[in-house]
């Protein structure tokens, strides 16, 4: 472990401690996390923009020995993750609500008001249903969009000015490695990581779900970096 690792870990611990032990910040964070209005979306943008980008920095450190480098594009990546986090927050709300209707059509009489009083197996079935539906219908599109924006950031030198140039989506899509995208990203990470990971996420109270989803992004980034390193 090098000096840069100690500095990075220290900064993360200090930042996290502010929201845990400083009461005004903790109260603000919990209130906005539990909010049912625009505040939840703003916080989703910030959670993913910070945490998911941090996960990419950790992945870069594992594979290339640094947390940042020329052309990596921390700011464009944070912006993309913030917008994607907003989309994830919306999708989580849609699939969490819609799954009640699906399960009730299947003969399971549950509702948002009664879910917390249901037996654990029922809550587990609900969480698993939300996870499978969301990751089957939403995740592939989300992952493809992220791949396109990630490629655009790399191709434009990691600058904000370059990022805001028109994205040549057709060209990027035509040059993507669809074999890897299908066989690994879709067929392995979704069923073997995201299905169980988001099942656990939807067992949590609503105010913690977006934060957990962002932390899972960090974890996946580290896992994939370790896998790539081992492969090399």
Z-matrix of the N, CA and C atoms (Angstrom, degrees):
N
C 1 1.458
C 2 1.524 1 109.64
N 3 1.329 2 116.60 1 128.71
C 4 1.446 3 121.74 2 -176.00
C 5 1.529 4 111.35 3 -99.78
N 6 1.326 5 114.37 4 174.65
C 7 1.465 6 120.66 5 -178.68
C 8 1.520 7 111.41 6 -57.43
N 9 1.330 8 116.72 7 -40.53
C 10 1.459 9 120.02 8 -178.76
C 11 1.528 10 111.45 9 -62.65
N 12 1.339 11 116.78 10 -30.46
C 13 1.463 12 120.04 11 178.41
C 14 1.527 13 111.02 12 -70.39
N 15 1.335 14 116.61 13 -41.82
C 16 1.459 15 119.97 14 177.66
C 17 1.528 16 110.95 15 -63.49
N 18 1.327 17 116.54 16 -41.04
C 19 1.464 18 120.61 17 179.01
C 20 1.525 19 110.09 18 -64.28
N 21 1.332 20 116.59 19 -43.45
C 22 1.456 21 120.84 20 -179.86
C 23 1.528 22 111.05 21 -63.08
N 24 1.330 23 116.29 22 -48.03
C 25 1.467 24 120.72 23 -179.59
C 26 1.524 25 110.77 24 -62.65
N 27 1.324 26 116.55 25 -41.33
C 28 1.467 27 120.92 26 179.40
C 29 1.519 28 111.03 27 -62.13
N 30 1.330 29 116.62 28 -43.51
C 31 1.458 30 120.25 29 179.54
C 32 1.530 31 111.11 30 -63.29
N 33 1.336 32 116.64 31 -41.24
C 34 1.465 33 120.69 32 178.90
C 35 1.525 34 110.95 33 -64.05
N 36 1.338 35 116.77 34 -43.84
C 37 1.463 36 120.83 35 -179.34
C 38 1.527 37 111.48 36 -65.14
N 39 1.321 38 116.70 37 -41.86
C 40 1.467 39 120.60 38 179.19
C 41 1.521 40 110.08 39 -63.89
N 42 1.324 41 115.93 40 -45.31
C 43 1.473 42 120.65 41 -178.86
C 44 1.532 43 110.59 42 -62.61
N 45 1.332 44 116.64 43 -45.33
C 46 1.467 45 120.49 44 -179.95
C 47 1.528 46 111.03 45 -66.12
N 48 1.323 47 116.92 46 -38.67
C 49 1.464 48 121.05 47 -178.75
C 50 1.523 49 111.83 48 -63.14
N 51 1.321 50 116.59 49 -33.31
C 52 1.461 51 119.72 50 179.45
C 53 1.522 52 111.07 51 -59.30
N 54 1.332 53 116.34 52 -39.74
C 55 1.464 54 120.19 53 -177.02
C 56 1.531 55 112.22 54 -85.17
N 57 1.329 56 117.11 55 -12.77
C 58 1.463 57 120.17 56 178.28
C 59 1.523 58 111.75 57 -93.83
N 60 1.320 59 116.33 58 -43.33
C 61 1.465 60 120.35 59 -170.87
C 62 1.525 61 114.28 60 -105.49
N 63 1.309 62 119.30 61 -19.87
C 64 1.463 63 121.26 62 177.23
C 65 1.528 64 107.77 63 -88.19
N 66 1.315 65 115.77 64 108.50
C 67 1.455 66 121.71 65 -169.40
C 68 1.527 67 114.20 66 -56.53
N 69 1.336 68 120.24 67 -45.85
C 70 1.473 69 118.53 68 179.62
C 71 1.528 70 112.65 69 -59.48
N 72 1.326 71 116.86 70 -41.57
C 73 1.467 72 119.94 71 178.84
C 74 1.521 73 111.42 72 -68.95
N 75 1.333 74 116.50 73 -39.85
C 76 1.455 75 120.58 74 178.40
C 77 1.522 76 111.13 75 -63.16
N 78 1.319 77 116.73 76 -43.99
C 79 1.467 78 120.93 77 179.55
C 80 1.519 79 111.10 78 -64.53
N 81 1.348 80 115.48 79 -41.98
C 82 1.464 81 119.50 80 178.20
C 83 1.521 82 110.45 81 -61.83
N 84 1.314 83 116.67 82 -44.97
C 85 1.461 84 121.24 83 -177.70
C 86 1.521 85 111.12 84 -63.01
N 87 1.321 86 117.33 85 -45.87
C 88 1.460 87 121.01 86 -177.85
C 89 1.531 88 111.40 87 -69.08
N 90 1.331 89 116.92 88 -38.92
C 91 1.473 90 120.34 89 179.25
C 92 1.520 91 111.03 90 -64.33
N 93 1.323 92 116.57 91 -45.54
C 94 1.455 93 120.01 92 -178.77
C 95 1.533 94 111.15 93 -70.99
N 96 1.332 95 117.39 94 -32.09
C 97 1.467 96 120.22 95 177.81
C 98 1.522 97 111.35 96 -66.53
N 99 1.342 98 116.57 97 -34.66
C 100 1.461 99 121.14 98 -178.59
C 101 1.521 100 112.91 99 -88.57
N 102 1.331 101 117.05 100 -5.65
C 103 1.463 102 121.02 101 -176.61
C 104 1.523 103 111.05 102 -66.02
N 105 1.327 104 115.48 103 148.60
C 106 1.466 105 121.84 104 178.84
C 107 1.527 106 110.37 105 -109.96
N 108 1.322 107 117.27 106 27.60
C 109 1.456 108 120.86 107 -179.33
C 110 1.527 109 109.60 108 -132.58
N 111 1.333 110 116.98 109 -157.50
C 112 1.462 111 122.81 110 -174.68
C 113 1.524 112 113.12 111 -59.97
N 114 1.329 113 117.58 112 -23.65
C 115 1.464 114 120.00 113 -177.98
C 116 1.526 115 112.19 114 -63.16
N 117 1.318 116 116.70 115 -34.80
C 118 1.465 117 120.35 116 178.97
C 119 1.528 118 110.75 117 -64.04
N 120 1.326 119 116.90 118 -35.80
C 121 1.463 120 120.47 119 179.64
C 122 1.531 121 111.31 120 -71.50
N 123 1.325 122 116.32 121 -39.90
C 124 1.473 123 119.71 122 177.29
C 125 1.519 124 110.07 123 -61.35
N 126 1.324 125 116.19 124 -43.93
C 127 1.461 126 120.19 125 -179.18
C 128 1.528 127 111.17 126 -67.79
N 129 1.334 128 117.08 127 -35.62
C 130 1.473 129 120.12 128 176.14
C 131 1.522 130 110.15 129 -61.70
N 132 1.326 131 116.66 130 -41.87
C 133 1.466 132 121.08 131 177.48
C 134 1.525 133 110.28 132 -58.96
N 135 1.330 134 116.79 133 -45.31
C 136 1.462 135 120.90 134 -177.72
C 137 1.532 136 111.53 135 -69.97
N 138 1.323 137 117.14 136 -41.95
C 139 1.470 138 120.56 137 -178.76
C 140 1.516 139 111.23 138 -59.80
N 141 1.323 140 116.40 139 -50.32
C 142 1.457 141 119.46 140 -178.72
C 143 1.521 142 111.33 141 -72.32
N 144 1.321 143 116.56 142 -38.54
C 145 1.452 144 119.12 143 179.98
C 146 1.514 145 112.35 144 -59.59
N 147 1.331 146 116.62 145 -36.40
C 148 1.467 147 120.86 146 -179.13
C 149 1.528 148 111.41 147 -86.82
N 150 1.337 149 116.45 148 -53.96
C 151 1.467 150 120.25 149 -171.36
C 152 1.526 151 112.85 150 -72.07
N 153 1.321 152 117.73 151 -45.60
C 154 1.465 153 119.29 152 -178.25
C 155 1.525 154 111.09 153 -67.33
N 156 1.335 155 116.94 154 -36.75
C 157 1.463 156 119.85 155 176.01
C 158 1.523 157 110.36 156 -65.79
N 159 1.325 158 116.18 157 -38.74
C 160 1.461 159 120.17 158 176.04
C 161 1.531 160 110.41 159 -60.50
N 162 1.326 161 116.68 160 -38.65
C 163 1.453 162 120.28 161 177.33
C 164 1.522 163 111.87 162 -62.18
N 165 1.334 164 116.78 163 -38.89
C 166 1.459 165 119.71 164 177.69
C 167 1.526 166 111.26 165 -67.56
N 168 1.334 167 116.60 166 -35.97
C 169 1.467 168 120.43 167 177.10
C 170 1.531 169 110.68 168 -64.68
N 171 1.339 170 115.85 169 -40.72
C 172 1.464 171 119.69 170 177.57
C 173 1.524 172 110.21 171 -65.02
N 174 1.338 173 116.32 172 -40.19
C 175 1.459 174 119.67 173 177.14
C 176 1.517 175 111.74 174 -61.60
N 177 1.333 176 117.06 175 -39.29
C 178 1.465 177 120.63 176 177.10
C 179 1.521 178 110.81 177 -65.38
N 180 1.323 179 116.49 178 -38.46
C 181 1.467 180 120.64 179 178.64
C 182 1.526 181 110.56 180 -63.46
N 183 1.322 182 117.08 181 -39.88
C 184 1.465 183 121.00 182 -179.21
C 185 1.525 184 111.18 183 -67.68
N 186 1.317 185 116.64 184 -42.73
C 187 1.463 186 119.91 185 -173.81
C 188 1.521 187 113.74 186 -87.02
N 189 1.355 188 117.37 187 -32.87
C 190 1.459 189 119.58 188 -174.30
C 191 1.524 190 114.27 189 -125.01
N 192 1.327 191 117.33 190 0.01
C 193 1.461 192 120.40 191 172.93
C 194 1.513 193 116.23 192 85.22
N 195 1.335 194 118.35 193 3.37
C 196 1.473 195 121.42 194 179.91
C 197 1.525 196 109.06 195 -135.97
N 198 1.341 197 115.53 196 157.14
C 199 1.462 198 120.50 197 177.82
C 200 1.523 199 112.35 198 -88.50
N 201 1.314 200 115.37 199 -18.26
C 202 1.454 201 120.05 200 179.02
C 203 1.529 202 108.53 201 -154.51
N 204 1.306 203 116.22 202 155.08
C 205 1.468 204 120.73 203 177.07
C 206 1.517 205 107.97 204 -156.40
N 207 1.302 206 115.69 205 165.73
C 208 1.453 207 121.00 206 179.22
C 209 1.528 208 109.83 207 -61.86
N 210 1.328 209 114.78 208 129.70
C 211 1.458 210 119.78 209 179.88
C 212 1.515 211 114.70 210 91.18
N 213 1.354 212 117.26 211 -8.60
C 214 1.465 213 119.84 212 -179.15
C 215 1.526 214 110.89 213 -69.77
N 216 1.321 215 116.48 214 -41.93
C 217 1.461 216 120.03 215 173.61
C 218 1.514 217 115.38 216 78.48
N 219 1.334 218 116.80 217 60.98
C 220 1.460 219 119.92 218 -179.59
C 221 1.532 220 111.57 219 -60.60
N 222 1.331 221 117.12 220 -46.83
C 223 1.466 222 119.53 221 -177.21
C 224 1.533 223 112.62 222 -64.31
N 225 1.332 224 119.34 223 -47.38
C 226 1.476 225 117.79 224 175.46
C 227 1.523 226 112.99 225 -61.02
N 228 1.324 227 116.97 226 -37.86
C 229 1.465 228 119.94 227 178.94
C 230 1.529 229 110.82 228 -64.87
N 231 1.328 230 116.44 229 -41.72
C 232 1.462 231 119.91 230 178.54
C 233 1.522 232 111.04 231 -63.67
N 234 1.324 233 116.38 232 -39.43
C 235 1.467 234 120.23 233 178.18
C 236 1.526 235 110.89 234 -64.20
N 237 1.315 236 116.28 235 -45.61
C 238 1.473 237 120.54 236 178.92
C 239 1.521 238 110.31 237 -61.96
N 240 1.343 239 116.80 238 -45.83
C 241 1.458 240 119.59 239 -179.19
C 242 1.526 241 111.61 240 -64.62
N 243 1.327 242 116.32 241 -34.19
C 244 1.457 243 118.75 242 177.12
C 245 1.520 244 111.50 243 -62.76
N 246 1.325 245 116.33 244 -45.85
C 247 1.467 246 120.41 245 179.01
C 248 1.530 247 110.66 246 -66.47
N 249 1.332 248 116.18 247 -42.67
C 250 1.467 249 119.04 248 177.94
C 251 1.526 250 111.03 249 -64.07
N 252 1.339 251 116.86 250 -36.70
C 253 1.456 252 120.71 251 176.84
C 254 1.514 253 111.81 252 -62.80
N 255 1.324 254 115.59 253 -38.17
C 256 1.461 255 120.04 254 175.68
C 257 1.526 256 110.37 255 -62.38
N 258 1.333 257 116.32 256 -43.07
C 259 1.469 258 120.65 257 178.18
C 260 1.531 259 111.07 258 -64.72
N 261 1.332 260 116.47 259 -39.87
C 262 1.465 261 120.67 260 178.78
C 263 1.521 262 110.36 261 -63.75
N 264 1.327 263 116.78 262 -41.77
C 265 1.466 264 120.65 263 178.85
C 266 1.524 265 110.92 264 -60.77
N 267 1.330 266 116.22 265 -42.74
C 268 1.466 267 120.19 266 178.02
C 269 1.524 268 110.54 267 -64.52
N 270 1.334 269 116.13 268 -44.86
C 271 1.470 270 120.19 269 -179.36
C 272 1.522 271 111.53 270 -63.03
N 273 1.321 272 116.58 271 -40.19
C 274 1.466 273 119.92 272 178.78
C 275 1.518 274 111.01 273 -61.26
N 276 1.327 275 116.61 274 -40.53
C 277 1.464 276 119.95 275 178.33
C 278 1.521 277 112.06 276 -65.99
N 279 1.335 278 115.90 277 -42.36
C 280 1.467 279 120.36 278 -178.99
C 281 1.522 280 111.31 279 -64.45
N 282 1.333 281 117.10 280 -49.26
C 283 1.463 282 120.18 281 -176.67
C 284 1.530 283 111.51 282 -73.52
N 285 1.337 284 117.23 283 -31.70
C 286 1.469 285 119.40 284 176.97
C 287 1.521 286 110.69 285 -64.82
N 288 1.331 287 117.26 286 -39.64
C 289 1.466 288 120.65 287 179.09
C 290 1.522 289 111.41 288 -75.84
N 291 1.333 290 115.99 289 -43.93
C 292 1.459 291 119.54 290 -176.97
C 293 1.516 292 114.23 291 -65.99
N 294 1.326 293 116.51 292 -26.80
C 295 1.467 294 119.31 293 -178.67
C 296 1.518 295 112.22 294 -66.83
N 297 1.333 296 117.11 295 -26.93
C 298 1.464 297 119.07 296 176.55
C 299 1.525 298 110.20 297 -62.90
N 300 1.337 299 116.29 298 -44.37
C 301 1.455 300 119.97 299 178.87
C 302 1.518 301 112.19 300 -63.11
N 303 1.326 302 116.58 301 -41.22
C 304 1.467 303 120.55 302 179.70
C 305 1.525 304 110.96 303 -63.86
N 306 1.346 305 116.34 304 -47.06
C 307 1.462 306 119.41 305 -178.46
C 308 1.525 307 111.77 306 -67.56
N 309 1.329 308 117.52 307 -33.87
C 310 1.462 309 120.06 308 177.30
C 311 1.530 310 110.79 309 -67.73
N 312 1.337 311 116.78 310 -34.60
C 313 1.467 312 119.96 311 174.81
C 314 1.525 313 111.04 312 -65.54
N 315 1.331 314 115.75 313 -27.00
C 316 1.468 315 120.81 314 178.56
C 317 1.522 316 112.31 315 -85.10
N 318 1.344 317 116.86 316 2.14
C 319 1.459 318 120.80 317 175.98
C 320 1.506 319 115.21 318 100.14
N 321 1.350 320 118.07 319 4.98
C 322 1.459 321 120.66 320 -179.98
C 323 1.527 322 108.17 321 -99.72
N 324 1.312 323 117.30 322 111.83
C 325 1.463 324 122.16 323 -173.96
C 326 1.526 325 110.47 324 -88.37
N 327 1.339 326 116.22 325 89.61
C 328 1.457 327 121.16 326 178.64
C 329 1.525 328 109.25 327 -133.94
N 330 1.322 329 115.96 328 161.00
C 331 1.458 330 121.60 329 178.66
C 332 1.529 331 108.35 330 -147.93
N 333 1.327 332 118.00 331 166.15
C 334 1.470 333 119.84 332 177.89
C 335 1.528 334 112.80 333 -57.78
N 336 1.323 335 116.91 334 -30.94
C 337 1.469 336 120.52 335 -177.80
C 338 1.523 337 113.26 336 -76.49
N 339 1.330 338 116.90 337 -23.30
C 340 1.463 339 119.65 338 -175.83
C 341 1.531 340 112.90 339 -108.70
N 342 1.330 341 117.24 340 -6.92
C 343 1.462 342 119.92 341 -172.57
C 344 1.523 343 112.67 342 -58.93
N 345 1.322 344 117.49 343 -42.18
C 346 1.469 345 120.33 344 -176.76
C 347 1.519 346 112.64 345 -65.38
N 348 1.344 347 118.51 346 -20.51
C 349 1.462 348 122.04 347 179.00
C 350 1.525 349 112.44 348 -93.43
N 351 1.325 350 117.09 349 -4.20
C 352 1.456 351 120.54 350 -177.52
C 353 1.534 352 110.35 351 -76.13
N 354 1.343 353 117.91 352 157.90
C 355 1.469 354 121.19 353 175.19
C 356 1.526 355 110.71 354 -59.18
N 357 1.329 356 115.67 355 157.46
C 358 1.462 357 120.02 356 -176.40
C 359 1.526 358 111.64 357 -58.42
N 360 1.322 359 118.30 358 -40.65
C 361 1.460 360 120.62 359 -178.57
C 362 1.525 361 111.10 360 -61.05
N 363 1.319 362 117.30 361 -38.14
C 364 1.469 363 120.75 362 178.60
C 365 1.522 364 110.38 363 -66.12
N 366 1.325 365 116.51 364 -43.97
C 367 1.472 366 120.03 365 178.43
C 368 1.523 367 110.65 366 -65.22
N 369 1.338 368 116.66 367 -36.53
C 370 1.458 369 120.50 368 177.53
C 371 1.530 370 110.71 369 -65.87
N 372 1.315 371 116.94 370 -41.96
C 373 1.465 372 121.28 371 178.49
C 374 1.527 373 110.30 372 -62.45
N 375 1.327 374 116.13 373 -41.68
C 376 1.466 375 119.93 374 178.29
C 377 1.526 376 110.28 375 -62.74
N 378 1.328 377 117.34 376 -48.04
C 379 1.467 378 121.46 377 -178.42
C 380 1.523 379 110.92 378 -61.86
N 381 1.321 380 116.54 379 -41.19
C 382 1.462 381 121.08 380 179.09
C 383 1.522 382 110.78 381 -65.46
N 384 1.322 383 116.98 382 -39.87
C 385 1.464 384 121.34 383 179.04
C 386 1.525 385 110.76 384 -62.75
N 387 1.330 386 116.93 385 -46.54
C 388 1.465 387 120.35 386 178.81
C 389 1.524 388 110.17 387 -59.89
N 390 1.334 389 115.86 388 -45.61
C 391 1.460 390 120.82 389 -177.79
C 392 1.523 391 111.74 390 -61.40
N 393 1.331 392 116.70 391 -46.17
C 394 1.468 393 120.47 392 -177.67
C 395 1.528 394 110.66 393 -65.81
N 396 1.323 395 116.93 394 -45.77
C 397 1.467 396 119.62 395 -178.98
C 398 1.530 397 111.08 396 -64.10
N 399 1.322 398 117.17 397 -45.57
C 400 1.464 399 120.45 398 -177.60
C 401 1.523 400 111.75 399 -65.78
N 402 1.334 401 116.26 400 -44.39
C 403 1.461 402 119.27 401 -176.64
C 404 1.521 403 113.03 402 -77.51
N 405 1.307 404 117.58 403 -20.33
C 406 1.462 405 120.56 404 177.11
C 407 1.522 406 111.42 405 -80.95
N 408 1.330 407 116.96 406 -42.70
C 409 1.466 408 120.46 407 -173.33
C 410 1.529 409 113.97 408 -98.17
N 411 1.326 410 117.38 409 -28.14
C 412 1.466 411 120.25 410 -176.52
C 413 1.519 412 113.22 411 -102.18
N 414 1.337 413 116.80 412 -42.14
C 415 1.462 414 120.79 413 -171.95
C 416 1.528 415 114.36 414 -59.04
N 417 1.338 416 120.89 415 -43.12
C 418 1.471 417 118.81 416 -179.44
C 419 1.526 418 113.48 417 -59.48
N 420 1.323 419 116.89 418 -40.34
C 421 1.467 420 120.41 419 177.43
C 422 1.524 421 109.88 420 -66.39
N 423 1.322 422 116.16 421 -44.88
C 424 1.462 423 121.72 422 179.18
C 425 1.527 424 110.95 423 -58.87
N 426 1.325 425 116.95 424 -46.17
C 427 1.461 426 121.24 425 -178.10
C 428 1.526 427 111.74 426 -66.04
N 429 1.326 428 116.50 427 -36.40
C 430 1.462 429 119.93 428 179.02
C 431 1.522 430 111.27 429 -68.96
N 432 1.326 431 116.54 430 -42.19
C 433 1.467 432 120.54 431 176.92
C 434 1.521 433 110.59 432 -61.79
N 435 1.336 434 116.19 433 -42.67
C 436 1.463 435 119.24 434 178.89
C 437 1.517 436 111.19 435 -63.61
N 438 1.315 437 118.12 436 -38.05
C 439 1.460 438 121.32 437 177.86
C 440 1.527 439 110.91 438 -63.66
N 441 1.325 440 116.33 439 -40.17
C 442 1.466 441 120.58 440 179.18
C 443 1.529 442 110.69 441 -64.27
N 444 1.333 443 116.79 442 -47.78
C 445 1.472 444 119.48 443 -179.19
C 446 1.525 445 111.18 444 -67.20
N 447 1.313 446 117.41 445 -37.23
C 448 1.462 447 121.32 446 178.41
C 449 1.528 448 110.88 447 -62.42
N 450 1.327 449 115.92 448 -42.96
C 451 1.466 450 120.61 449 178.02
C 452 1.528 451 110.58 450 -65.25
N 453 1.319 452 116.56 451 -39.81
C 454 1.469 453 120.68 452 179.30
C 455 1.524 454 111.00 453 -63.35
N 456 1.325 455 117.34 454 -40.56
C 457 1.468 456 121.49 455 177.83
C 458 1.527 457 110.38 456 -61.25
N 459 1.322 458 115.94 457 -45.22
C 460 1.467 459 120.09 458 179.03
C 461 1.529 460 111.31 459 -63.86
N 462 1.321 461 117.09 460 -42.45
C 463 1.463 462 121.12 461 -176.64
C 464 1.521 463 113.46 462 -70.42
N 465 1.339 464 116.71 463 -21.42
C 466 1.474 465 120.35 464 -178.59
C 467 1.524 466 112.13 465 -105.19
N 468 1.336 467 116.57 466 17.43
C 469 1.456 468 120.74 467 173.37
C 470 1.516 469 115.97 468 77.70
N 471 1.325 470 117.55 469 12.38
C 472 1.455 471 120.59 470 176.43
C 473 1.517 472 115.12 471 72.93
N 474 1.338 473 117.88 472 17.35
C 475 1.463 474 120.86 473 -179.28
C 476 1.523 475 110.54 474 -98.44
N 477 1.336 476 115.98 475 153.54
C 478 1.458 477 120.26 476 176.82
C 479 1.524 478 110.88 477 -65.99
N 480 1.334 479 116.20 478 -39.71
C 481 1.460 480 120.16 479 179.11
C 482 1.526 481 110.18 480 -61.22
N 483 1.327 482 115.91 481 -43.58
C 484 1.456 483 119.42 482 178.70
C 485 1.514 484 112.38 483 -66.88
N 486 1.332 485 116.01 484 -37.50
C 487 1.456 486 119.98 485 -178.47
C 488 1.523 487 111.52 486 -62.73
N 489 1.334 488 116.95 487 -36.01
C 490 1.464 489 120.69 488 -177.09
C 491 1.526 490 113.38 489 -83.55
N 492 1.323 491 116.83 490 8.19
C 493 1.455 492 119.67 491 168.82
C 494 1.527 493 108.46 492 -78.67
N 495 1.335 494 117.90 493 158.44
C 496 1.481 495 119.88 494 -179.21
C 497 1.527 496 111.60 495 -55.16
N 498 1.319 497 115.74 496 133.38
C 499 1.462 498 120.95 497 179.80
C 500 1.523 499 109.42 498 -82.78
N 501 1.334 500 118.36 499 118.88
C 502 1.477 501 120.36 500 178.97
C 503 1.528 502 110.52 501 -78.20
N 504 1.315 503 115.50 502 69.27
C 505 1.465 504 120.98 503 -172.76
C 506 1.519 505 112.39 504 -58.58
N 507 1.344 506 116.95 505 -41.24
C 508 1.467 507 119.92 506 -178.73
C 509 1.526 508 110.78 507 -60.68
N 510 1.331 509 116.58 508 -43.27
C 511 1.460 510 121.05 509 -179.45
C 512 1.524 511 110.68 510 -66.57
N 513 1.342 512 116.75 511 -44.60
C 514 1.461 513 120.84 512 -179.18
C 515 1.526 514 110.72 513 -63.32
N 516 1.323 515 116.42 514 -43.23
C 517 1.463 516 120.55 515 -179.99
C 518 1.526 517 111.14 516 -62.31
N 519 1.328 518 116.20 517 -40.98
C 520 1.467 519 119.82 518 -178.24
C 521 1.526 520 112.10 519 -68.21
N 522 1.345 521 116.80 520 -22.86
C 523 1.460 522 120.72 521 -177.97
C 524 1.529 523 112.96 522 -100.49
N 525 1.323 524 117.41 523 -1.50
C 526 1.465 525 120.64 524 -179.48
C 527 1.522 526 111.77 525 -67.68
N 528 1.319 527 115.44 526 150.63
C 529 1.464 528 121.24 527 174.95
C 530 1.530 529 107.86 528 -84.60
N 531 1.326 530 115.38 529 86.09
C 532 1.462 531 119.87 530 -175.17
C 533 1.522 532 112.32 531 -70.47
N 534 1.321 533 116.83 532 -23.39
C 535 1.462 534 119.44 533 176.76
C 536 1.516 535 110.10 534 -64.05
N 537 1.343 536 117.22 535 -46.25
C 538 1.464 537 121.48 536 177.74
C 539 1.525 538 110.82 537 -69.84
N 540 1.335 539 116.02 538 -39.30
C 541 1.466 540 120.02 539 -179.68
C 542 1.525 541 110.20 540 -59.91
N 543 1.334 542 117.06 541 -40.94
C 544 1.463 543 120.67 542 -179.10
C 545 1.528 544 111.93 543 -78.14
N 546 1.340 545 116.40 544 -52.14
C 547 1.463 546 120.21 545 -171.21
C 548 1.520 547 112.96 546 -73.28
N 549 1.340 548 118.04 547 -31.90
C 550 1.462 549 119.83 548 -177.81
C 551 1.530 550 112.73 549 -105.62
N 552 1.327 551 116.42 550 -57.93
C 553 1.465 552 119.75 551 -174.79
C 554 1.522 553 111.53 552 -64.24
N 555 1.331 554 116.63 553 -48.56
C 556 1.462 555 119.87 554 -177.62
C 557 1.532 556 112.41 555 -80.05
N 558 1.324 557 116.83 556 -50.58
C 559 1.462 558 120.85 557 -169.15
C 560 1.525 559 114.40 558 -85.85
N 561 1.327 560 118.01 559 -12.07
C 562 1.460 561 119.51 560 178.78
C 563 1.524 562 112.56 561 -114.93
N 564 1.343 563 117.32 562 -52.66
C 565 1.468 564 117.94 563 -176.67
C 566 1.523 565 112.01 564 -67.83
N 567 1.338 566 117.50 565 -36.10
C 568 1.471 567 118.92 566 -178.26
C 569 1.534 568 111.80 567 -66.99
N 570 1.335 569 119.92 568 -57.05
C 571 1.473 570 118.09 569 -177.08
C 572 1.527 571 114.25 570 -73.08
N 573 1.332 572 117.55 571 -33.17
C 574 1.464 573 119.12 572 -172.96
C 575 1.530 574 114.01 573 -95.01
N 576 1.324 575 117.41 574 -17.77
C 577 1.467 576 119.26 575 177.36
C 578 1.525 577 111.45 576 -117.23
N 579 1.343 578 116.69 577 -56.38
C 580 1.465 579 118.94 578 -171.46
C 581 1.517 580 113.52 579 -72.80
N 582 1.332 581 119.21 580 -36.07
C 583 1.470 582 119.31 581 176.89
C 584 1.531 583 110.97 582 -57.48
N 585 1.343 584 119.59 583 -56.85
C 586 1.479 585 118.52 584 -179.78
C 587 1.518 586 113.12 585 -68.95
N 588 1.340 587 117.58 586 -36.20
C 589 1.470 588 119.57 587 -177.51
C 590 1.526 589 111.18 588 -64.55
N 591 1.317 590 117.36 589 -43.90
C 592 1.462 591 119.27 590 -179.37
C 593 1.528 592 111.84 591 -78.77
N 594 1.333 593 117.69 592 -19.85
C 595 1.464 594 118.97 593 170.75
C 596 1.528 595 109.40 594 -62.16
N 597 1.322 596 116.27 595 -45.48
C 598 1.463 597 120.09 596 175.99
C 599 1.524 598 110.95 597 -63.01
N 600 1.329 599 116.62 598 -38.02
C 601 1.464 600 120.91 599 -179.94
C 602 1.517 601 111.06 600 -60.40
N 603 1.322 602 117.41 601 -44.12
C 604 1.464 603 120.56 602 -176.15
C 605 1.529 604 113.03 603 -82.40
N 606 1.314 605 116.85 604 0.57
C 607 1.462 606 120.05 605 168.17
C 608 1.527 607 110.65 606 -83.15
N 609 1.325 608 116.67 607 -16.15
C 610 1.457 609 121.89 608 -178.20
C 611 1.531 610 110.58 609 -81.56
N 612 1.339 611 117.50 610 158.92
C 613 1.470 612 120.47 611 171.41
C 614 1.522 613 110.47 612 -58.64
N 615 1.313 614 116.68 613 152.64
C 616 1.455 615 121.81 614 -173.07
C 617 1.512 616 115.26 615 -55.60
N 618 1.345 617 117.90 616 -36.08
C 619 1.461 618 120.14 617 -175.28
C 620 1.521 619 113.41 618 -70.42
N 621 1.353 620 116.99 619 -12.79
C 622 1.461 621 119.46 620 -179.00
C 623 1.530 622 112.82 621 -103.86
N 624 1.302 623 118.35 622 -5.32
C 625 1.464 624 120.54 623 -170.50
C 626 1.527 625 112.78 624 -69.78
N 627 1.324 626 117.82 625 -44.93
C 628 1.462 627 120.03 626 -178.45
C 629 1.522 628 110.36 627 -65.66
N 630 1.338 629 116.49 628 -40.70
C 631 1.461 630 120.09 629 177.51
C 632 1.523 631 110.45 630 -61.84
N 633 1.322 632 117.29 631 -43.90
C 634 1.466 633 120.96 632 178.83
C 635 1.523 634 110.66 633 -62.64
N 636 1.337 635 116.90 634 -40.86
C 637 1.460 636 120.37 635 179.33
C 638 1.530 637 110.80 636 -62.47
N 639 1.346 638 116.91 637 -39.50
C 640 1.459 639 120.29 638 178.08
C 641 1.524 640 111.31 639 -66.26
N 642 1.338 641 116.73 640 -40.34
C 643 1.464 642 120.51 641 178.20
C 644 1.525 643 111.30 642 -66.42
N 645 1.320 644 116.95 643 -33.44
C 646 1.466 645 120.53 644 176.59
C 647 1.532 646 110.41 645 -65.06
N 648 1.334 647 116.16 646 -33.84
C 649 1.451 648 119.57 647 175.41
C 650 1.511 649 111.94 648 -62.70
N 651 1.335 650 115.74 649 -39.16
C 652 1.463 651 120.74 650 176.03
C 653 1.527 652 109.69 651 -62.58
N 654 1.335 653 115.70 652 -47.28
C 655 1.469 654 120.27 653 -178.28
C 656 1.518 655 111.72 654 -61.63
N 657 1.344 656 116.70 655 -42.66
C 658 1.463 657 119.35 656 -179.39
C 659 1.522 658 110.95 657 -65.09
N 660 1.328 659 116.80 658 -39.60
C 661 1.461 660 120.19 659 178.10
C 662 1.518 661 111.92 660 -58.88
N 663 1.322 662 116.05 661 -41.03
C 664 1.468 663 120.79 662 179.04
C 665 1.525 664 110.46 663 -68.50
N 666 1.329 665 116.76 664 -43.72
C 667 1.467 666 121.02 665 -179.75
C 668 1.522 667 111.08 666 -61.17
N 669 1.333 668 117.11 667 -45.37
C 670 1.456 669 121.10 668 -179.29
C 671 1.525 670 111.39 669 -66.20
N 672 1.329 671 116.72 670 -36.33
C 673 1.465 672 120.29 671 178.42
C 674 1.518 673 110.69 672 -66.14
N 675 1.328 674 116.61 673 -41.67
C 676 1.463 675 120.22 674 177.59
C 677 1.527 676 110.99 675 -64.76
N 678 1.334 677 115.65 676 -38.72
C 679 1.460 678 119.68 677 179.21
C 680 1.532 679 110.72 678 -65.14
N 681 1.329 680 116.57 679 -43.35
C 682 1.475 681 120.59 680 178.59
C 683 1.518 682 111.03 681 -64.51
N 684 1.331 683 116.04 682 -38.37
C 685 1.461 684 120.03 683 179.87
C 686 1.522 685 110.37 684 -65.46
N 687 1.339 686 115.95 685 -42.48
C 688 1.461 687 120.90 686 179.21
C 689 1.522 688 110.57 687 -64.21
N 690 1.338 689 116.29 688 -38.94
C 691 1.454 690 121.13 689 179.94
C 692 1.523 691 110.54 690 -63.82
N 693 1.350 692 116.19 691 -41.44
C 694 1.453 693 120.14 692 178.93
C 695 1.521 694 111.07 693 -65.22
